[in-house]
Amino acid sequence: MKNNPLINETLMQMKYARIVSLLAERLGVGHERALDVFYNSDTYTYLSNKMYHLHNMGDAYIVDEIFLELQRNQ
């Protein structure tokens, strides 16, 4: 499935940055560690695949999903 051309990649990168910042705050870690957690999560995989429409969800919701994913994997 092709990416939706209406989804601006610059806006997605800005969304990623906000998510990483919120994730760092929530986990009490630095941005570099939060970035690693984010990019290695299943949630990121779904977020980057536009067919799942996760990009429509709020930043806090996505951070919650990553946090729940981390809890499930412990």
N, C-alpha and C positions, 0 to 999 in steps of 0.2 A: 504494500500500500504506500502510495506517495505521501510525503508530508504535505500538510495543508499549506498552500502558499499564503494564506491569510494570517498564519501564525508567524509573527516577526521574530527571527532568531535573536536579534539584539534584545528584545523584550524577554525572551526566554533566558538569556544569559543573565539579565538583571534579576529575574525571578530566582535563578539558581543562587546568585550572590545573596539575596535576602534570605533564602532558605538556609544557606550555610551559616550566615550570621546568627539566625535564630537557633539553629541547631547547636552552634558553639555555646551560646548562652544557656540553652536548656541542659546540655551535657556538662557544662563547666569545663570546657576544653578550649584550646586555641583554634583559630580559624583553619590552620593547616590540617589538624586532626579532624575537625568537622568536615572539611572538604573531602578527606579520605573516606570517612564514614558515608558521606552523601554519595560519592561516585561509586562506592562499592555496595550500595544498597539495591535491593530489588525495586524499591520505590523509585529510585532514579531511573532504572531500566523502564519502568512503566511510564514515568513522567516524560522521558525522552521519546517514547513511542506515542505519537500524537493520536493513534487510533483508540487509545484508552481514555482520552479526554481528561487525564489527571491534571493537565496544565490549566484547566478551568477552575481547579480547586484553589482555595486560599493557601497562602504560605504556611500559616500555623497548622492547618489541616495536614499538609504534607509533612511537616516536622513531626506531628503526632504520629503519622503513619511510620516514619522512620524510627521513631522512639519505640513504638509497639513492635516493629520488626526486630529491633535490637533486643528487646525483652524476650521475644519468642526464641531467638537464637542463643540465648544464654543457657 
